[in-house]
Amino acid sequence: MSMTDPIADLLTRMRNAYRVRHDRLDVPASGLKHEICKILRDEGFIESFSVHDEGPTSKHIRIQLRYTNEGEPLVRRIQRVSRPGRRVYCKSADIKPVLNGLGVGIVSTSQGLLTDKVARQRGVGGEVLCEIW
């Protein structure tokens, strides 16, 4: 089975893991997923992540999920915006704050993956990959 949308796969695995209250999850590794995890960690949506080698051909990323003191998931909603069948591109001025700035949009720009806020500050647009709040 070939995966046509690895980003949607990552987001779905995270959504499902939060739904059943797992502490961590493993996803197949890629450079793009690594960058997405870095942004999620820096923005406080996940505790941490690490890359694990399982031989020369297979790597996976282990993600430590984060919950509130009451045991509620920190991620309320996580959704794919731009999909292989329908790409969504925005100029920097058109990138809208997610949930009035409470959430985070991840944008793929010429300067790498950036949050929606940083992309607006730097004046760069790009493909809006996903939104999390």
Secondary structure, DSSP 4 states (H G I P E B T S, - for coil): ---S-HHHHHHHHHHHHHHTT-SEEEEE--HHHHHHHHHHHHTTSEEEEEEEE-SSS-EEEEEEE-B-TTS-BS-S-EEE-SBTTB--EE-GGG-PPGGGGTSEEEEEETTEEEEHHHHHHHT--EEEEEEE-
